[in-house]
Amino acid sequence: MPDLFFMIYQFLAFLRFYWSAVTKYQLHSPFVFGLANAVLEDRRWYYAFRDVEQLRRRMLSSDAVLEVQDFGAGGARGQNRRTLSYIVRRAGSSARQGRRLFRLAQWLAPKTMLELGSSVGISTMYLASAARNAHFLSLEGCPQTAEVARTNLSFLDLHHAAIRTGAFDETLLPALQSLNKVDLVYLDGNHRLAPTLQYFESCLPFAHNQTVFVLDDIHWSPEMQTAWQRIRQHKNITLSIDFFDFALAFVNPDFREKQHWNVVPAWWKIWKFY
């Protein structure tokens, strides 16, 4: 589908999301309130933000050309030559999203994390910087972008995070088995319906009562919106939260009835301070 379709779709998706969204002041669950407050409202600044963004700027100024093996829906599948700066502009997490991922991992303090889709490592660096004691595996299909991600992690001394290269169908199960269980799973590697659901189902046997699934780009296309709806409705998911930048699906039996929230920062809806 052409880029214009995606731009229009995402704009309309944001309007629908914004119309139905609440702020922390309308949240009745102490857990959800605390999470939203930590992810959306925390204004503290960390050196990790500066360090990751410096590396982003360095990559954006690079004229290096990579042979990209694309397995997902982010572009034409197969072998493509792309500049590093182009990849960062198109595939890298934004600074706002990165800071939110950092605060999420910092608040949850996961001991094991799994990321599907390292790309050049921007989201990987944000997550790894927030959870330096975690066992963190990130999977990437493209060898050359994976090597860039490894270099970035090494530059920031994030040696507890490892990048594994190969098609997810080949690397996902071994990664899950080596972790044994997963506290946080970040799904950002294939923006199509069937693979997203397949990866989610593959991770479920390794989930436990406090596991959270983080899904990127759920408003990117109709397929991803459908994938998110099906994951939300899964029998094992008791709580789901959409922050628009990414969405969360919790396996938590403490929530006896399914809950779903669309949440925005309080200043996005200043008339809802009650």
C-alpha positions as CSV (number, residue, x, y, z in Angstrom):
1,M,0.0,0.0,0.0
2,P,1.4,3.4,-0.8
3,D,2.8,5.7,1.9
4,L,-0.1,8.2,1.5
5,F,-2.6,5.5,2.6
6,F,-0.6,4.8,5.7
7,M,-0.3,8.5,6.5
8,I,-4.0,9.0,6.2
9,Y,-4.8,5.9,8.1
10,Q,-2.5,6.8,11.0
11,F,-3.8,10.3,11.2
12,L,-7.4,9.0,11.5
13,A,-6.3,6.3,13.9
14,F,-4.8,9.0,16.1
15,L,-8.0,11.0,16.1
16,R,-10.0,8.0,17.1
17,F,-7.5,7.2,19.8
18,Y,-7.4,10.7,21.1
19,W,-11.2,11.1,21.2
20,S,-11.6,8.0,23.5
21,A,-8.4,8.5,25.6
22,V,-8.4,9.5,29.3
23,T,-5.7,10.9,31.5
24,K,-4.3,9.6,34.7
25,Y,-7.0,11.4,36.6
26,Q,-9.8,9.1,35.2
27,L,-7.9,5.9,36.1
28,H,-9.4,4.0,39.1
29,S,-6.8,1.2,39.3
30,P,-3.8,2.2,41.5
31,F,-1.6,0.0,39.3
32,V,-2.7,1.6,36.0
33,F,-2.5,5.1,37.6
34,G,1.1,4.4,38.8
35,L,2.1,3.0,35.4
36,A,0.6,5.9,33.4
37,N,2.1,8.4,35.8
38,A,5.6,6.8,35.4
39,V,5.5,6.4,31.6
40,L,3.7,9.6,30.6
41,E,4.1,12.2,33.3
42,D,7.7,11.7,34.6
43,R,9.8,14.7,33.5
44,R,13.1,13.5,35.0
45,W,16.0,13.6,32.6
46,Y,18.6,10.8,32.4
47,Y,22.1,10.7,30.8
48,A,20.9,7.7,28.8
49,F,18.6,10.0,26.8
50,R,21.6,12.2,25.8
51,D,23.8,9.2,24.9
52,V,21.2,7.5,22.7
53,E,20.3,10.7,20.9
54,Q,23.9,11.5,20.3
55,L,24.3,8.1,18.6
56,R,21.1,8.7,16.6
57,R,22.5,12.1,15.3
58,R,25.7,10.4,14.4
59,M,23.8,7.7,12.4
60,L,21.6,10.4,10.7
61,S,24.7,12.1,9.4
62,S,26.2,8.9,8.1
63,D,26.3,8.2,4.4
64,A,27.1,4.5,4.9
65,V,25.1,2.1,2.7
66,L,23.9,-1.2,4.1
67,E,22.5,-4.3,2.5
68,V,19.2,-4.7,4.3
69,Q,17.4,-8.0,4.5
70,D,13.8,-7.0,5.0
71,F,11.5,-9.8,6.4
72,G,8.6,-7.5,7.6
73,A,6.1,-5.1,6.2
74,G,8.2,-2.0,6.5
75,G,9.2,-2.1,2.9
76,A,9.7,-4.3,-0.1
77,R,10.9,-7.7,1.1
78,G,14.2,-9.1,0.0
79,Q,17.7,-7.5,-0.3
80,N,17.7,-3.7,-0.5
81,R,20.6,-1.2,-0.4
82,R,19.7,1.7,2.0
83,T,21.7,4.4,3.7
84,L,22.0,4.2,7.4
85,S,20.4,7.6,7.8
86,Y,17.4,6.4,5.8
87,I,17.0,3.4,8.1
88,V,17.2,5.5,11.2
89,R,14.6,8.0,9.9
90,R,12.2,5.2,8.8
91,A,12.7,2.4,11.4
92,G,14.2,4.0,14.5
93,S,12.0,4.7,17.6
94,S,11.4,8.4,18.1
95,A,13.0,10.2,21.1
96,R,9.6,10.4,22.8
97,Q,8.9,6.8,22.3
98,G,12.4,5.9,23.5
99,R,12.0,7.9,26.7
100,R,8.7,6.2,27.3
101,L,10.2,2.7,26.8
102,F,13.0,3.7,29.2
103,R,10.5,4.8,31.9
104,L,8.4,1.7,31.3
105,A,11.3,-0.7,31.8
106,Q,12.6,1.4,34.7
107,W,9.2,1.2,36.5
108,L,8.6,-2.5,35.8
109,A,12.2,-3.5,36.6
110,P,12.1,-6.7,34.5
111,K,14.8,-9.4,35.0
112,T,14.4,-10.8,31.5
113,M,13.6,-9.0,28.3
114,L,13.1,-10.1,24.8
115,E,12.9,-7.7,21.8
116,L,11.8,-8.8,18.3
117,G,13.2,-6.2,15.9
118,S,16.5,-4.5,16.9
119,S,17.0,-2.6,13.7
120,V,20.0,-0.3,14.4
121,G,19.4,-0.5,18.2
122,I,17.7,2.7,19.2
123,S,14.8,1.1,21.2
124,T,17.3,-1.6,22.3
125,M,19.6,1.0,23.9
126,Y,16.7,2.8,25.7
127,L,15.4,-0.5,27.2
128,A,18.8,-1.8,28.1
129,S,19.8,1.5,29.7
130,A,16.8,1.4,32.0
131,A,17.2,-2.3,33.0
132,R,20.9,-2.8,33.4
133,N,20.5,-5.9,35.6
134,A,18.2,-7.7,33.1
135,H,19.1,-10.6,30.9
136,F,18.2,-8.9,27.6
137,L,18.0,-10.6,24.2
138,S,17.2,-8.7,21.0
139,L,16.4,-10.5,17.7
140,E,17.1,-8.9,14.3
141,G,16.7,-10.5,10.9
142,C,19.2,-8.3,9.0
143,P,22.9,-9.0,9.7
144,Q,24.1,-5.5,8.8
145,T,21.6,-3.6,10.9
146,A,22.2,-6.0,13.7
147,E,25.9,-5.2,13.5
148,V,25.2,-1.5,13.8
149,A,23.0,-2.3,16.9
150,R,25.8,-4.3,18.5
151,T,28.3,-1.5,17.9
152,N,25.9,1.0,19.5
153,L,25.3,-1.2,22.5
154,S,29.1,-1.7,23.0
155,F,29.7,2.0,22.7
156,L,27.3,2.6,25.6
157,D,28.7,-0.3,27.6
158,L,25.4,-2.1,27.5
159,H,27.0,-5.5,27.5
160,H,24.1,-7.3,29.3
161,A,22.1,-6.9,26.0
162,A,22.8,-9.3,23.2
163,I,21.7,-9.2,19.6
164,R,20.9,-12.5,17.8
165,T,20.7,-12.5,14.1
166,G,18.4,-14.5,11.8
167,A,14.8,-15.0,10.8
168,F,12.5,-14.9,13.9
169,D,11.1,-18.4,12.9
170,E,14.6,-19.7,13.6
171,T,15.8,-17.5,16.5
172,L,12.7,-17.0,18.6
173,L,12.3,-20.4,20.3
174,P,16.0,-20.7,21.2
175,A,15.9,-17.2,22.6
176,L,12.9,-18.0,24.7
177,Q,14.4,-21.3,25.9
178,S,17.6,-19.6,26.9
179,L,15.7,-17.0,28.9
180,N,13.4,-19.7,30.4
181,K,10.8,-17.1,31.2
182,V,10.1,-13.5,30.0
183,D,9.1,-10.5,32.1
184,L,8.9,-8.1,29.1
185,V,8.5,-8.8,25.4
186,Y,8.7,-6.0,22.9
187,L,7.2,-6.9,19.6
188,D,8.5,-4.6,16.9
189,G,9.8,-6.9,14.1
190,N,7.1,-7.7,11.6
191,H,4.1,-5.4,10.9
192,R,1.8,-8.1,9.6
193,L,-1.2,-9.8,11.2
194,A,-0.3,-13.5,11.1
195,P,3.4,-13.2,12.2
196,T,2.5,-10.8,15.0
197,L,0.0,-13.2,16.4
198,Q,2.3,-16.2,15.9
199,Y,5.1,-14.5,17.8
200,F,2.7,-13.6,20.6
201,E,1.5,-17.2,20.9
202,S,5.0,-18.5,20.8
203,C,6.0,-16.3,23.8
204,L,2.9,-17.2,25.9
205,P,4.2,-20.5,27.3
206,F,7.2,-18.6,28.7
207,A,5.1,-15.9,30.2
208,H,4.1,-15.7,33.9
209,N,1.7,-13.8,36.1
210,Q,3.6,-10.5,35.7
211,T,4.6,-10.6,32.1
212,V,3.9,-7.6,29.9
213,F,3.8,-7.6,26.1
214,V,4.7,-4.3,24.5
215,L,3.5,-3.8,20.9
216,D,4.8,-1.2,18.6
217,D,3.0,0.4,15.7
218,I,-0.4,-1.0,16.5
219,H,-2.0,2.0,14.6
220,W,0.4,1.6,11.6
221,S,-2.0,-0.3,9.4
222,P,-5.4,-2.1,9.5
223,E,-3.5,-5.4,9.9
224,M,-1.7,-4.2,13.0
225,Q,-4.9,-2.8,14.4
226,T,-6.5,-6.2,14.0
227,A,-3.5,-7.9,15.6
228,W,-3.8,-5.7,18.6
229,Q,-7.5,-6.3,18.9
230,R,-7.0,-10.0,18.9
231,I,-4.2,-9.9,21.5
232,R,-6.3,-7.6,23.7
233,Q,-9.2,-10.2,23.5
234,H,-7.0,-13.2,24.2
235,K,-8.1,-15.2,27.2
236,N,-4.7,-14.8,28.9
237,I,-4.7,-11.0,28.7
238,T,-6.4,-9.3,31.6
239,L,-5.2,-5.7,31.2
240,S,-4.4,-3.7,28.1
241,I,-3.2,-0.1,27.8
242,D,-2.7,2.0,24.7
243,F,-0.3,4.9,24.9
244,F,-0.4,5.3,21.1
245,D,3.4,5.2,20.8
246,F,3.0,1.6,21.9
247,A,0.5,-0.6,23.7
248,L,0.8,-3.0,26.6
249,A,-0.9,-6.3,27.2
250,F,-0.5,-7.8,30.7
251,V,-0.8,-11.4,31.8
252,N,-1.9,-10.6,35.4
253,P,-4.6,-12.7,37.2
254,D,-4.9,-9.9,39.8
255,F,-7.2,-8.2,37.3
256,R,-10.2,-10.5,37.5
257,E,-12.1,-8.7,34.7
258,K,-10.6,-7.5,31.5
259,Q,-9.7,-3.9,31.5
260,H,-8.6,-1.7,28.6
261,W,-7.5,2.0,28.6
262,N,-6.4,4.5,26.1
263,V,-4.3,7.0,28.0
264,V,-2.7,10.3,27.1
265,P,-0.6,12.7,29.2
266,A,-2.6,15.0,31.3
267,W,-1.6,18.1,29.4
268,W,-3.0,16.7,26.2
269,K,-6.5,17.0,27.7
270,I,-6.1,19.8,30.3
271,W,-9.9,20.1,30.8
272,K,-9.9,16.6,32.4
273,F,-8.2,17.5,35.6
274,Y,-10.7,15.9,37.9
